[in-house]
Amino acid sequence: MIQGNQPKTTTGLSSNITTKLAPNLPIDETVTSGGDWADDEVQMELDEDDMNRENLHANQEEQGEGWGDTELELPPDLEVTGIGGGTGDEEDASGYFVAPTKGQSVPQAWTQNSKLAVDHVLSGSFESAMRLLHDQVGIVCFDEYKQIFLQIYSRSRTAFTALPSLPALYAYPLRNWREAHSPKLFYPAIGLKLEELVGRLQIAYRLTTNGKFQEAVEKFRSILLTVPLLVVESRQDILETQQLIEICKEYIVGLQMSMAKKDLAKDDEKRSCELAAYFSHLQLQPIHKIMTLKTALNQAFKLKNYKTATSFAKRLLELGPTPDVAQQTRKLLSVCEKNPVDEHPLNYDEYNPFDICAASYVPIYRGNPLVKCPLSGAAYLPEFKGQLCRVTKATEIGKESLGLRISMSQFR
């Protein structure tokens, strides 16, 4: 039985409550609205919407004053701001989390702080290191540098374990750790020292003395190519490195020329004597200088160039050889002085200063045009400009460059 005094429900069309007056029909058997029913359905929807709005206004109007002021209002100085610090319209644009700028790693600081090639190698930036070597000493072929780069880079950092089962952490030793208070002042520790190259030089000397010319050439070349990757402090050290380059260049030219002499035909004694004469004018250690003069003296004497042999004998005696060598040299000298004549003219003038072309092994007398290797200083005839240096096997002959840079003082 329907009670007439019950309150009306305020739910709209969204209500799913089923009353006893609802037709007991399955959902799939309901008839689609059509004809005159359409207008009644629209009117019913409008009536119920109006009813909901009226009820909403009625509820608002019926609210009493017992609750007081429930509105939350903030004073202007406490106005809510967005996460990014913006207010109002700015909140949409700046109300997002902004990640901090990525920091700079220690190796990156090395490359930005230094123009020394070795610092870039230690940082792992081989490409920038090669650009510096190209601009400073004219390196164009880096095949010889591959192993050197890898050896130097392996010394750039240390690894240690912080906690078990976690990856190792890396530390970067600094050469200026006492005064470096900012990453902008960081410079990597250098494992390669000038003293180490001097020690390698002694090994190359022994190989030369023992007649192992090919091994000696490789050792001298390794020292020569490593010099641009040094770091020195004083001007005296810079001069010593330049002297080291000169020594390596002289030995490489001389030893390669001596090996080329062995490839000559046996009947080409004139050319063999010329190469021996050129070899005797290179700046070598006294023990090696004595050996070159002995060879030149013997070949000139066999060629019956007694005048030239006399000069070799006198130069040999001035170096103070062993008593046996000195006695034999004096005997040959006495024979040569009796007939100081050269039967075969040589392309050799000992009284006119000259450089030896490291490619053709001919003298370039003073005043004649020549080109040089930007690193070793080896001399070449102009026709070899632009080719790969025979001494370094890494530099371009005649290439213009900035010069050797192995000290921070050279950039001030």
C-alpha positions in Angstrom: 0.0 0.0 0.0 1.4 3.4 -1.0 1.6 5.9 1.8 0.7 9.4 0.6 2.6 11.2 3.2 6.1 9.7 2.4 8.8 12.2 1.2 9.5 12.3 -2.5 12.8 10.9 -3.7 15.3 13.3 -5.2 17.1 11.0 -7.4 17.0 11.6 -11.1 17.3 9.3 -14.1 20.5 7.8 -12.8 18.7 6.0 -10.0 18.6 2.2 -10.4 16.0 1.7 -7.6 13.2 -0.7 -8.8 9.6 -0.1 -7.5 6.6 -2.4 -7.5 5.0 -0.2 -10.1 7.8 -0.9 -12.6 6.7 -3.2 -15.5 7.9 -6.7 -15.0 9.5 -7.0 -18.5 12.9 -8.4 -19.4 15.3 -5.8 -20.6 15.7 -7.4 -24.0 11.9 -7.5 -24.5 11.3 -3.7 -23.9 9.9 -1.9 -26.9 12.0 0.8 -28.4 10.4 4.2 -27.8 8.8 5.7 -30.8 5.8 7.7 -32.0 4.1 9.7 -29.3 6.3 8.3 -26.6 9.3 10.2 -27.7 7.9 13.6 -26.8 6.8 12.3 -23.4 10.3 10.9 -22.7 12.0 14.2 -23.5 9.5 16.1 -21.4 10.1 13.8 -18.5 13.9 14.2 -18.7 13.5 18.0 -18.7 11.1 17.9 -15.8 13.4 15.8 -13.7 16.4 18.0 -14.5 14.5 21.0 -13.4 13.5 19.2 -10.3 17.1 18.4 -9.4 18.1 22.0 -9.9 15.2 23.2 -7.7 16.1 20.8 -5.0 19.8 22.0 -5.1 18.7 25.6 -4.7 16.3 24.6 -2.0 19.1 22.8 0.0 21.3 25.8 -0.3 18.6 28.2 0.8 17.6 26.0 3.8 21.2 26.0 5.2 21.2 27.9 8.5 23.8 30.2 10.0 24.7 27.8 12.8 28.0 26.7 11.1 29.2 30.3 10.8 31.8 31.2 8.1 33.2 28.0 6.7 34.9 29.7 3.7 38.8 29.4 3.7 40.5 32.6 2.6 44.2 33.2 2.8 45.7 36.7 3.3 47.6 38.1 0.2 51.0 37.5 1.8 50.3 33.8 2.1 49.0 33.2 -1.3 49.5 29.7 -2.5 52.3 29.3 -5.0 53.1 26.5 -7.4 56.0 24.0 -7.0 58.1 25.9 -9.3 57.6 29.2 -7.3 55.0 30.7 -9.7 51.6 32.1 -8.8 48.3 32.2 -10.5 48.7 31.8 -14.3 52.4 31.1 -13.8 51.7 27.9 -11.9 50.7 26.1 -15.1 54.1 26.9 -16.7 56.4 26.6 -13.8 54.7 24.1 -11.6 56.9 21.2 -12.8 59.9 19.6 -11.2 63.1 20.7 -12.9 66.0 18.3 -12.6 69.3 19.8 -11.6 71.9 20.4 -14.2 74.2 17.4 -14.7 77.5 17.8 -13.1 80.9 17.7 -14.8 83.0 14.6 -14.4 86.7 14.8 -13.5 87.9 13.6 -16.9 85.7 16.2 -18.6 87.3 18.9 -16.4 90.7 17.7 -17.5 89.9 18.2 -21.2 88.5 21.7 -20.6 91.3 22.9 -18.3 94.3 21.7 -20.3 95.7 22.0 -23.8 98.4 19.3 -23.2 97.8 16.3 -25.3 98.6 13.8 -22.5 95.8 15.2 -20.3 93.3 14.5 -23.0 94.7 11.0 -23.4 94.3 10.4 -19.7 90.7 11.6 -19.8 89.9 9.1 -22.5 89.3 11.8 -25.1 91.6 10.3 -27.8 90.1 12.4 -30.6 90.9 15.7 -29.0 94.3 14.4 -28.1 95.0 13.6 -31.7 93.8 17.0 -32.8 96.2 18.6 -30.4 99.1 16.5 -31.6 98.2 17.2 -35.2 98.2 21.0 -34.6 101.3 21.0 -32.3 103.7 18.6 -33.9 102.1 17.6 -37.2 101.0 14.1 -36.5 98.9 12.7 -39.3 99.2 9.0 -38.8 98.4 7.6 -35.4 99.0 3.9 -36.0 102.2 4.2 -33.9 100.3 5.9 -31.1 97.7 3.3 -30.5 99.6 1.3 -28.0 101.1 4.4 -26.4 97.6 5.9 -25.8 96.3 2.7 -24.3 99.3 2.4 -21.9 98.9 6.0 -20.7 95.1 5.8 -20.3 95.4 2.7 -18.2 97.1 4.8 -15.5 94.5 7.5 -15.4 92.3 6.2 -12.6 92.2 3.8 -9.6 89.3 1.5 -8.7 88.2 0.5 -5.2 85.3 -1.4 -3.6 83.0 0.6 -1.3 80.5 -2.0 -0.2 80.2 -5.7 -0.9 78.2 -6.7 -4.0 78.3 -3.2 -5.4 80.2 -2.1 -8.5 83.7 -0.6 -8.0 84.1 3.1 -7.7 86.7 5.1 -9.4 89.1 7.7 -8.1 91.2 10.0 -10.3 94.7 10.8 -9.0 95.8 14.5 -9.5 99.3 15.8 -10.0 98.3 19.1 -8.4 96.2 17.8 -5.5 97.8 20.1 -2.9 96.7 23.3 -4.5 93.6 22.1 -6.5 90.5 23.4 -4.6 88.1 23.4 -7.6 87.5 21.1 -10.6 88.6 23.9 -12.8 92.1 23.5 -11.4 92.3 19.7 -11.7 95.1 18.1 -13.7 95.6 14.3 -13.9 98.6 12.6 -12.4 101.3 11.7 -15.0 102.8 8.3 -14.8 105.2 8.9 -17.6 108.3 10.9 -16.6 111.3 12.3 -18.4 113.5 10.1 -16.3 111.8 7.0 -17.6 112.5 8.0 -21.2 116.1 8.6 -20.3 116.2 5.0 -19.0 114.7 3.7 -22.2 117.4 5.7 -24.1 120.1 3.7 -22.3 118.5 0.4 -23.5 118.5 1.8 -27.0 122.2 2.6 -26.7 123.0 -0.9 -25.6 121.0 -2.3 -28.6 123.1 -0.1 -30.9 126.3 -1.2 -29.4 125.4 -4.9 -29.8 124.6 -4.3 -33.5 120.8 -4.9 -33.1 120.0 -1.9 -35.4 116.3 -2.8 -36.1 115.4 -3.2 -32.5 117.3 0.0 -31.6 115.4 2.0 -34.3 112.1 0.8 -32.8 113.2 1.8 -29.3 114.4 5.2 -30.4 111.2 5.8 -32.3 109.1 4.9 -29.4 111.0 7.4 -27.2 110.6 10.1 -29.8 106.9 9.6 -30.2 106.4 9.6 -26.5 108.1 12.9 -25.9 105.0 15.0 -26.9 103.0 13.2 -24.2 105.3 14.4 -21.4 104.5 17.1 -18.8 107.5 19.0 -17.4 107.7 22.1 -15.3 111.0 23.9 -15.8 112.6 25.4 -18.8 115.6 23.2 -18.3 113.4 20.1 -18.6 112.0 21.5 -21.9 115.5 21.9 -23.2 116.3 18.3 -22.2 113.3 16.9 -24.0 114.3 18.8 -27.1 117.8 17.3 -26.8 116.2 13.9 -26.4 114.3 14.3 -29.7 117.5 15.4 -31.4 119.4 12.3 -30.2 116.6 9.9 -31.3 116.5 11.6 -34.7 120.2 11.3 -35.2 120.3 7.6 -34.3 117.3 6.7 -36.3 118.6 8.4 -39.5 122.1 6.8 -39.0 120.9 3.3 -38.2 118.4 3.2 -41.0 121.0 4.5 -43.4 123.4 1.8 -42.2 120.7 -0.9 -42.8 120.0 0.6 -46.3 123.8 0.2 -47.0 123.5 -3.6 -46.5 120.8 -3.7 -49.3 123.2 -2.3 -51.8 124.8 -4.4 -54.5 128.2 -5.7 -53.5 129.9 -3.9 -56.4 128.4 -0.6 -55.4 131.4 0.2 -53.1 131.3 3.9 -53.9 127.7 4.4 -52.6 128.5 2.2 -49.6 131.5 4.4 -48.8 129.4 7.6 -49.1 126.8 6.3 -46.7 129.5 5.3 -44.2 131.0 8.8 -44.5 127.6 10.5 -43.9 127.0 8.2 -40.9 130.3 9.5 -39.3 128.9 13.1 -39.2 125.9 12.3 -37.1 125.9 13.3 -33.5 126.3 10.0 -31.7 127.8 8.8 -28.4 131.6 8.6 -28.5 131.6 4.7 -28.5 129.3 4.7 -31.5 131.1 7.5 -33.2 134.3 5.5 -33.0 132.5 2.5 -34.7 131.2 4.6 -37.5 134.7 6.1 -38.2 136.3 2.7 -38.1 133.8 1.5 -40.8 134.3 4.7 -42.9 138.1 4.4 -42.7 138.1 0.7 -43.8 135.8 1.3 -46.7 137.6 4.4 -47.9 141.0 2.6 -47.6 139.6 -0.4 -49.7 138.3 2.0 -52.3 141.8 3.6 -52.4 140.4 7.0 -51.5 143.4 7.7 -49.3 142.8 11.4 -48.9 139.3 10.8 -47.4 140.7 7.9 -45.3 143.3 10.2 -43.8 140.6 12.5 -42.6 138.7 9.6 -41.0 141.8 8.3 -39.3 142.7 11.6 -37.7 139.1 12.1 -36.5 139.2 8.6 -35.0 142.4 9.2 -33.1 141.0 12.4 -31.6 138.2 10.4 -29.9 140.7 8.4 -27.9 140.0 4.8 -29.0 141.4 1.7 -27.3 145.1 1.1 -27.7 144.6 -1.7 -30.2 142.3 0.4 -32.4 144.6 3.4 -32.1 147.7 1.3 -33.2 145.9 -0.1 -36.2 144.6 3.4 -37.1 148.1 4.9 -37.1 149.4 2.2 -39.4 146.6 2.9 -41.9 147.2 6.7 -41.5 150.9 6.3 -42.3 150.0 4.5 -45.6 147.4 7.0 -46.6 149.6 10.0 -46.0 152.2 8.7 -48.5 149.6 9.0 -51.3 146.8 11.4 -50.2 144.7 10.9 -53.4 141.1 9.7 -54.0 140.7 7.4 -56.9 136.8 7.6 -56.8 135.2 11.0 -56.4 132.4 10.9 -53.8 129.4 13.1 -53.2 130.9 14.1 -49.9 132.5 17.4 -48.7 133.5 17.1 -45.1 134.4 20.8 -44.9 130.9 22.0 -46.0 128.3 21.6 -43.3 125.3 19.5 -44.5 122.2 17.8 -43.4 121.4 14.2 -44.5 118.1 13.7 -46.3 116.3 11.0 -44.2 114.6 9.6 -47.3 117.3 9.6 -50.1 120.4 9.6 -47.8 122.2 12.3 -49.7 123.8 15.4 -48.2 121.9 18.7 -48.3 124.6 21.3 -48.1 124.1 24.6 -46.3 122.2 27.1 -48.4 120.3 24.5 -50.4 116.5 24.3 -49.9 115.1 21.7 -47.6 112.0 20.8 -45.6 111.9 19.3 -42.1 109.7 17.1 -40.0 107.8 19.2 -37.5 108.5 16.8 -34.6 111.9 15.2 -35.1 113.5 18.0 -37.2 114.8 15.4 -39.7 115.8 17.2 -43.0 114.5 16.2 -46.4 114.8 17.4 -50.0 111.8 19.6 -51.1 110.5 16.8 -53.3 109.5 14.9 -50.2 107.3 17.6 -48.7 103.8 16.3 -47.8 105.0 12.7 -47.4 105.2 10.6 -44.2 108.3 11.2 -42.2 110.8 8.2 -42.4 112.0 8.9 -38.9 108.7 9.1 -36.9 106.4 7.3 -39.4 103.7 9.5 -38.0 104.3 13.1 -39.0 103.9 15.0 -42.3 107.1 16.3 -43.8 107.1 20.1 -44.1 103.8 20.6 -42.3 103.4 23.9 -40.4 102.7 23.4 -36.7 102.6 25.2 -33.4 105.6 23.4 -32.0 106.1 21.0 -29.1 103.9 21.8 -26.0 104.7 19.8 -22.9 104.4 22.5 -20.2 101.6 24.7 -18.9 104.1 27.6 -18.9 104.2 27.4 -22.7 100.5 28.5 -22.9 100.9 31.6 -20.6 
